[in-house]
């Protein structure tokens, strides 16, 4: 039947969820929000006396009968994620006080009373947490904890803690994968999606016995929407729904038992890849097993030698899987334009377990960069790649790694650094999400400037020889525009070929179609002019 409008509020609403009795809808609400939530979107321009002005995201309840909205959580707390208890009397939430964009990295796990709004901290994590979920009996809360660099980019081990508070237990210690979503089923098992060496995995763990079972693993991307690997489960814990996609197959909805899905949509049946095949490749470096994806150029001819572009993912807490490109992914446009594209998952990435993810702490640009360069050598060994026509690109952490690469080696003949970081010392005071840095660097820049300096490309700028294109949004809160200006200025001072493009009203994640298109066209033109 026709939709019925329930609310008429001013602000930003997200993540609606029905109460167990079906009478109430919980929703996250930022009243009078000037923009969408999160640090990825274009930040507001501030003038005049600059003050800490917080727009807190609160959990609100909407009466499904009359649409009346009641804000429930305290006005000084920012709620990130939540889950109803089975009896509908409380919530498990991840939350922090103060600046919501900045404090996700120090969020704690709370219970929130559905009547009074009273909150109780039941777990203070050592690292970052996500995906809270009540047990079927309401006695425990499961969640994911690990070293994470970006809100929404989740990877770690699966934990459980008593709902009344107490010691949290790691249910997947030593797992050679990174959980990114979870569901506590009515049968008492926790089913979770995970990155596993570039693959998508669905697994199950019994919280009581710790018995672990891989239900499905494949070289594709599985999602129910948003970032990460995830599936949707029916109440019977057997039937599932998932959006499947890969580098060779555009997204479609599939349903059925996990791993035995049947396709039920064909919305993209006429869409074909404009690039070659994508192969998972593996290599070893310094005791680590490394995986990456090698995308082949369109109309590949094995008798020819092709240029290679390295595409470094953001994060570093993230991973590349075989996926159909979304609006923010320009890597496949490079493969469609006649390039091999190497997309490595070096140390610091998700997919090989927590020890691997933590292996780049206080070491940005060193071990992770050596892993990438070892991957370049492996790609050259396995495919017809011209070693004299190499390029490198990336966005965010990938932009930093691109800036770093051109100050560390002359192997790359062209580079595009997107929303990069040139100087970790100045970056610390410029960005609006500095809480993410402490777990990676150990201390603030004011307490240990040396660890920030040793990973700053600007301190090695005299070694740079590579023509470099630099792209960034003018409203980027995560990797602010001055970082790109600083690197561009330094390259110019060395007499190197460089170009800086700043996009109007774009944040860290570009959203305007003409800008997304221009980014692709400029990047391809830059590499074509230097590698062909």
Secondary structure, DSSP 8 states (H G I E B T S, - for coil): ---------SEEEEEEEE-TTSSEEEEEEEET-SS-SSTTS------SS--------EEEEEETTT--EEE-S-TTEEEEEEEE-TTSSEEEEEEEES-HHHHGGG-EEEEEETTT--EEEEE--SSEEEEEEE-TTSSEEEEEEE--SBTTB--BEEEEEETT----EESSTT-SSEEEEEEE-TTSEEEEEEEETTEEEEEEEETTT--EEEEEEESSEEESSSSS---EE-TTSSEEEEEEE-SSS--EEEEEETT--EE---TTTT---SS--EEEEEEEETTEEEEEEEE--TT--TTS-EEEEEEE-SSSS----S----TT--HHHHHHTT-EEEEEE-TTSSSS-HHHHGGGTT-TTTHHHHHHHHHHHHHHHHS-EEEEEEEEEEETHHHHHHHHHHTT-S-EEEEEEES--S-HHHHHHH-S-THHHHHHHSS-TTT-HHHHHTT-GGGGGGG--SEEEEEEETT-SSS-HHHHHHHHHHHHHTT--EEEEEETT--SS---HHHHHHHHHHHHHHHHHHH-
